[in-house]
Amino acid sequence: MPLVFVYGTLKAGCKYHQEMAGATFLGPCSTPAEFALNTDPWGHPAAVEGQTALEGEVYQLTEEHLAKLDVFEGEAYTRHTTATPFGNTWIYTLKSPHA
């Protein structure tokens, strides 16, 4: 089952956490220092390439749930892996305007 690292509005207590319903919370953690936190065009936190560790939460979910998150995140975000204490997890980052 896939793992996903969430750092913004999908975290517990945040605006869109209901999108994580049915996923298993594994715990809080931080990423390697390979990101920066910006704001997307809608005013939400958005990870981009950088040199900062992000604080967030890791969840285990089904492939079907992950596909639903892909739709939720939309075309502005891309999914790739990052290392966490729970193993490699997916993380959504804001696409470069030049991608």
C-alpha positions, 0 to 999 in steps of 0.5 A: 500500500502506498504512503503519502506525505502531506504538509499543507491543507491535507494535514489533520485539522486543516481545510481539506483533511477530509480528503484523507478519510480512510487513510491510516495515519502513521505519524508526523515527520519531516522530509530531507532538506530538498524543498521550499514552501511557497504558495500556489495560485489559490493561496495554499501551501505548495512545496517546490524544489529547495533546501528546506525540510518540510514538517508534515504527516505520513499516511498509508492509503490504497492505490484507489485513494492515491488516484483520487488525491491525484485528481484532487491535487489537479494538474498544478501539482505533480507527485514524486517520492521523498524519503521519510522515517516511514520509508519512501513516500509520495509527496505532491509538489507544485509544477514549475510553470516551465514544465 
